[in-house]
């Protein structure tokens, strides 16, 4: 089963489970979802009405945890740990995995120093073990560990849930890309048309040159033929006349 299909099945499972519950009994479901080793998308669970209703209640902290796992990072948790429920080890692991995905969204070369700071890792060996065992083997990223340059070169990273307002930015980016592509296409078509025109002009010029060369050849041939015909000298003419008289 591929990652996308497994994600879809897990999302459907937790959405149905959360939809059937309300209030405090939703807390264990949120903990289970945010610590599940194969689930990395949470926006559908966030949209469940009973989950939304946690806002403003004594259980709103678990709604905030779910939002954190949808859009936040390990650093975000540390900065707000006093306002959030304490995470269990599996949640900590998951949030660090999600942090790598967030970093990979904007930069395909991740320095080891940055990763160690963001993940609270103290040495390169521990960092590389985490990237290999918890990220690459999990299928959420692919890349190359460059020990010489001390960086992780990202070749693929799974996408996270869209943050509020991010969809509009993405649509604007795609719109700009489309406009640029259309302008580029027009420019390419104009260059092709210009090249075709130049090709036709070149053919016509070549034909004119060839015709002129042929005319020159014919003219030279005619002159050479005229020059090469035998002509009688005056002495020759006189002798011929005497021969006839005799």
C-alpha positions as CSV (number, residue, x, y, z in Angstrom):
1,X,0.0,0.0,0.0
2,X,1.5,3.4,-1.0
3,X,1.8,6.3,1.4
4,X,-1.0,8.4,-0.1
5,X,-3.5,5.5,0.1
6,X,-2.5,4.7,3.7
7,X,-2.8,8.4,4.6
8,X,-6.3,8.6,3.1
9,X,-7.5,5.5,5.0
10,X,-6.1,6.8,8.3
11,X,-7.6,10.3,7.8
12,X,-11.0,8.7,7.1
13,X,-10.6,6.5,10.2
14,X,-9.9,9.4,12.5
15,X,-12.5,11.7,10.9
16,X,-15.2,9.1,11.5
17,X,-13.9,8.4,15.0
18,X,-13.8,12.1,16.0
19,X,-17.2,12.8,14.4
20,X,-18.8,10.3,16.8
21,X,-17.4,11.9,19.9
22,X,-17.6,15.2,21.8
23,X,-15.8,17.1,24.5
24,X,-13.3,15.5,26.8
25,X,-13.5,12.1,25.2
26,X,-12.0,13.6,22.0
27,X,-8.6,14.2,23.8
28,X,-7.4,10.6,23.5
29,X,-8.4,10.6,19.8
30,X,-6.3,13.7,19.1
31,X,-3.4,12.2,21.0
32,X,-3.7,9.0,19.0
33,X,-3.9,10.8,15.7
34,X,-0.9,13.1,16.4
35,X,1.3,10.2,17.6
36,X,0.3,7.7,14.8
37,X,3.6,6.8,12.9
38,X,1.9,6.9,9.5
39,X,-0.3,10.0,9.7
40,X,1.1,13.3,8.6
41,X,-2.0,15.3,7.6
42,X,-4.6,16.7,10.0
43,X,-6.7,19.4,8.3
44,X,-9.6,17.1,7.7
45,X,-9.7,16.1,11.4
46,X,-9.5,19.8,12.3
47,X,-12.6,20.5,10.2
48,X,-14.7,18.0,12.1
49,X,-17.5,20.0,13.8
50,X,-17.0,18.3,17.2
51,X,-13.3,19.1,17.1
52,X,-14.0,22.7,16.2
53,X,-16.3,23.0,19.2
54,X,-13.4,22.4,21.5
55,X,-12.3,26.0,21.0
56,X,-13.0,28.1,24.0
57,X,-13.6,25.1,26.3
58,X,-11.4,23.6,28.9
59,X,-10.2,21.2,26.3
60,X,-9.2,23.8,23.8
61,X,-5.5,22.9,24.4
62,X,-6.0,19.7,22.5
63,X,-7.4,21.7,19.5
64,X,-4.3,23.8,19.7
65,X,-2.2,20.7,19.7
66,X,-4.0,19.5,16.6
67,X,-3.4,22.8,14.9
68,X,0.3,22.6,15.9
69,X,0.6,19.3,14.2
70,X,-1.2,20.6,11.1
71,X,1.0,23.7,10.6
72,X,3.6,24.1,13.4
73,X,7.1,22.9,14.3
74,X,9.0,21.7,17.3
75,X,10.2,25.2,17.9
76,X,6.6,26.5,17.9
77,X,5.8,23.9,20.6
78,X,8.8,24.9,22.8
79,X,7.8,28.5,22.5
80,X,4.2,27.7,23.6
81,X,4.7,24.7,25.8
82,X,3.2,26.4,28.8
83,X,-0.1,26.8,27.1
84,X,-0.3,23.3,25.6
85,X,-0.7,19.8,27.0
86,X,2.6,18.0,27.5
87,X,3.5,15.8,24.5
88,X,4.2,12.1,24.8
89,X,7.4,10.7,23.1
90,X,5.6,9.6,20.0
91,X,4.1,13.0,19.5
92,X,7.6,14.6,20.0
93,X,9.0,12.3,17.3
94,X,6.1,13.1,14.9
95,X,6.4,16.9,15.4
96,X,10.2,16.7,14.7
97,X,9.4,14.7,11.5
98,X,6.9,17.4,10.5
99,X,9.5,20.1,11.3
100,X,11.8,18.5,8.7
101,X,9.0,18.7,6.1
102,X,8.4,22.4,6.9
103,X,12.1,23.2,6.5
104,X,12.2,21.3,3.2
105,X,9.3,23.4,1.8
106,X,11.5,26.4,1.4
107,X,15.1,25.0,1.0
108,X,16.3,21.9,-0.7
109,X,19.7,22.1,1.0
110,X,19.4,21.9,4.8
111,X,22.5,22.7,6.8
112,X,23.2,20.3,9.6
113,X,23.6,23.2,12.1
114,X,20.1,24.4,11.3
115,X,18.6,21.0,11.6
116,X,20.3,20.3,14.9
117,X,19.1,23.6,16.3
118,X,15.5,23.1,15.1
119,X,15.3,19.4,16.2
120,X,17.2,19.8,19.5
121,X,19.9,17.3,18.3
122,X,23.3,17.5,19.9
123,X,25.6,15.8,17.3
124,X,25.8,14.9,13.7
125,X,25.5,11.1,14.3
126,X,22.2,11.5,16.1
127,X,20.9,13.9,13.4
128,X,21.9,11.5,10.5
129,X,20.3,8.5,12.4
130,X,17.1,10.6,12.8
131,X,17.0,11.6,9.1
132,X,17.6,8.0,7.9
133,X,15.6,6.0,10.3
134,X,12.7,8.4,11.1
135,X,12.4,10.4,7.9
136,X,13.8,8.5,4.9
137,X,12.7,5.1,6.0
138,X,9.3,6.5,6.8
139,X,9.0,7.6,3.2
140,X,8.3,11.3,4.0
141,X,11.6,12.5,2.5
142,X,14.3,11.4,0.1
143,X,17.7,12.9,-0.1
144,X,21.4,12.7,0.3
145,X,23.4,13.2,3.4
146,X,26.5,15.2,2.6
147,X,29.0,14.8,5.5
148,X,31.7,16.8,3.8
149,X,29.4,19.9,3.3
150,X,27.5,19.1,6.5
151,X,24.1,19.3,4.9
152,X,21.0,17.3,3.8
153,X,20.2,17.6,0.1
154,X,16.4,17.1,-0.2
155,X,15.2,15.4,-3.4
156,X,11.6,14.9,-2.3
157,X,9.5,15.9,0.7
158,X,5.9,15.1,1.5
159,X,3.6,18.1,1.7
160,X,2.1,19.3,4.9
161,X,-1.4,20.8,5.5
162,X,-1.9,24.2,4.0
163,X,-1.7,27.0,6.5
164,X,-4.5,29.6,6.7
165,X,-4.0,32.0,3.9
166,X,-1.4,29.8,2.1
167,X,-3.9,28.6,-0.5
168,X,-4.4,32.2,-1.7
169,X,-0.7,32.6,-2.0
170,X,-0.3,29.4,-3.9
171,X,-3.1,30.3,-6.3
172,X,-1.4,33.7,-6.9
173,X,1.9,32.0,-7.5
174,X,0.3,29.6,-9.9
175,X,-1.4,32.5,-11.6
176,X,1.8,34.4,-12.0
177,X,3.5,31.3,-13.3
178,X,0.7,30.8,-15.9
179,X,1.0,34.4,-17.0
180,X,4.8,34.1,-17.4
181,X,4.4,30.8,-19.3
182,X,1.9,32.4,-21.7
183,X,4.2,35.3,-22.3
184,X,7.1,33.0,-22.8
185,X,5.0,30.9,-25.3
186,X,4.1,34.1,-27.3
187,X,7.8,35.1,-27.3
188,X,8.8,31.6,-28.6
189,X,6.2,31.7,-31.3
190,X,7.4,35.1,-32.4
191,X,11.0,33.9,-32.6
192,X,9.9,30.8,-34.6
193,X,8.0,33.1,-37.0
194,X,11.0,35.4,-37.3
195,X,13.2,32.4,-37.9
196,X,10.9,31.1,-40.6
197,X,10.9,34.6,-42.2
198,X,14.7,34.8,-42.1
199,X,14.9,31.3,-43.6
200,X,12.6,32.3,-46.5
201,X,14.6,35.4,-47.1
202,X,17.9,33.4,-46.9
203,X,16.5,31.0,-49.5
204,X,15.5,33.8,-51.8
205,X,18.9,35.5,-51.4
206,X,20.6,32.2,-52.1
207,X,18.5,31.7,-55.2
208,X,19.3,35.3,-56.4
209,X,23.0,34.7,-55.9
210,X,22.9,31.3,-57.7
211,X,21.0,33.0,-60.6
212,X,23.6,35.7,-60.8
213,X,26.4,33.2,-60.8
214,X,24.8,31.3,-63.6
215,X,24.4,34.5,-65.6
216,X,28.1,35.3,-65.1
217,X,29.0,31.8,-66.1
218,X,27.0,32.1,-69.3
219,X,28.4,35.5,-70.1
220,X,32.0,34.3,-69.6
221,X,31.4,31.2,-71.6
222,X,30.1,33.2,-74.5
223,X,33.1,35.6,-74.4
224,X,35.5,32.7,-74.2
225,X,33.9,31.1,-77.2
226,X,34.1,34.3,-79.2
227,X,37.7,34.8,-78.4
228,X,38.7,31.3,-79.3
229,X,37.3,31.3,-82.9
230,X,40.2,31.4,-85.6
231,X,40.5,34.8,-87.4
232,X,42.4,35.5,-90.6
233,X,45.3,37.9,-90.6
234,X,45.8,40.4,-93.4
235,X,48.7,38.3,-94.7
236,X,46.6,35.2,-94.7
237,X,43.9,37.0,-96.5
238,X,46.3,38.1,-99.3
239,X,47.6,34.6,-99.7
240,X,44.2,33.1,-100.0
241,X,43.3,35.7,-102.7
242,X,46.4,34.9,-104.7
243,X,45.7,31.2,-104.6
244,X,42.3,31.8,-106.0
245,X,43.7,33.9,-108.8
246,X,46.2,31.3,-109.8
